[in-house]
Amino acid sequence: MLKEMKREKKILSKEVISWAFYDWANSAFATTVMAGFFPLFFKSFWASNLTDAESTGMLGIANSLSGLLIVLIAPFLGAVADITFKKKYLLVFFMIIGTGSTASFFLIQQGDWILAMSGYIFACIGFSGGNIFYDSLIINVSSEQSRNKVSAFGYAMGYLGGGLLFVLNVFMYLQPAVFGLASEVDAILFSFLSVAVWWSFFTLPLIRYVKEKSGLFEKTSSMNLIKKSFFRVVQTFREIREYKNLFYFLIAYWLYMDGIDTVVRMALAFGADIGLATSELIVALIITQFVGFPATIGFGFLADRYGLKLLLYVGIGMYICICFGGLVISSIYGFYIMAAIIGLVQGGVQSVSRAVFSTMIPEGKDSEFFGFYNLVGKSAVIFGPAMVGIVNYLFNDPRAGIISLLILFIPGLLMLRMVQIKEQ
């Protein structure tokens, strides 16, 4: 036991903790904005002149469009990072896009849903673009043997950091006068502003303490850099197809991650559509966050003990149960149970997936391959939210949208069976 404790201390080095603080930083956007206030505030404030089905559909389209734009640029960003050895610079660039767009929500007036959608799309691009370089930096701060635990620690830090700020934002929403605010609307607008500050400030440890692998970079013109990155993307795509095991994993990941991301982005809109109160939905999200913190760490340890693949099966299987559960949920207590189950497995599935993929990457191509990894994850988001929004609109029933996610989870689970995973 003493040896194990000493080994864990070595795993949690200053570099690892500083790297994980970026998850703590940008998870405030994922929690307060993406999963929390934005879907509800968009429907009730910015898109108040639209019907519930129309506003849910527009929200799905916004998520899908941001995913499409990331898909188009992610591989090239990864190639540029590997050519120039500037992952941290590019991470900061996208962080600025994300925080600036998030702060802009403070200025958008009621009813201006097109401008709100546009700001949200750019904020999501900043969030997703930064994650390409954050994910690839895991290679720099961990060994192959410790990567699963380090990955889990990062996601757990995200749950804790995002959850703490979200609780503060909820208090602002429930008691605006305590914070010197005039109304609940002002509280939500200031919450968006607090996310931008939190995200910016807690990026500083990564900038200061995470060391990036150096290499020789021959200065060249922007046009030559674009050409070089394009050819590297083409070459990487060919190589990925040759690594059949990795290729099969990316297909499986595309399917089940689409389902998971859609649940994250559309769950509160689903709750609102079945008649649950805003305050009840906020409590459900807090449950997910604070169940997720210890559960993600525990998921990582269980994956090391019982196998990465088995824990992925368990996590995806729980999401399939959530889809069926959505058919019968009619009270807030059922929604709370669903929120707790999501907290148990969401971060674990994401962290194990990242750890599995990192072991399959050829040396020296971590950003390029993580660019494709993020391409796969974000291209999946093009389909899922749009599918849920369209099915919801066609059937005028939010439960139909949730059950449609089985189209993603079940094939993803079956495809995962074809993947040979190197256990750590």
Sequence and secondary structure as in RCSB ss.txt:
>XXXX:A:sequence
MLKEMKREKKILSKEVISWAFYDWANSAFATTVMAGFFPLFFKSFWASNLTDAESTGMLGIANSLSGLLIVLIAP
FLGAVADITFKKKYLLVFFMIIGTGSTASFFLIQQGDWILAMSGYIFACIGFSGGNIFYDSLIINVSSEQSRNKV
SAFGYAMGYLGGGLLFVLNVFMYLQPAVFGLASEVDAILFSFLSVAVWWSFFTLPLIRYVKEKSGLFEKTSSMNL
IKKSFFRVVQTFREIREYKNLFYFLIAYWLYMDGIDTVVRMALAFGADIGLATSELIVALIITQFVGFPATIGFG
FLADRYGLKLLLYVGIGMYICICFGGLVISSIYGFYIMAAIIGLVQGGVQSVSRAVFSTMIPEGKDSEFFGFYNL
VGKSAVIFGPAMVGIVNYLFNDPRAGIISLLILFIPGLLMLRMVQIKEQ
>XXXX:A:secstr
 HHHHHHHHHHS HHHHHHHHHHHHHHHIIIIIIIIIHHHHIIIIITTTS HHHHHHHHHHHHHHHHHHHHHHHH
HHHHHHHHHT HHHHHHHHHHHHHHHHHHGGG  TT HHHHHHHHHHHHHHHHHHHHHHHHTHHHH  TTTHHHH
HHHHHHHHHHHHHHHHHHHHHHHH GGGGT SSHHHHHHHHHHHHHHHHHHTTHHHHHH            HHHH
HHHHHHHHHHHHHHHHH HHHHHHHHHHHHHHHHHHHHHHHHHHHHHHTT  HHHHHHHHHHHHHHHHHHHHHHH
HHHHHH HHHHHHHHHHHHHHHHHHTTT  SHHHHHHHHHHHHHHHHHHHHHHHHHHHTTS TT HHHHHHHHHH
HHHHHHHHHHHHHHHHHHHHT HHHHHHTTHHHHHHHHHHHTT      
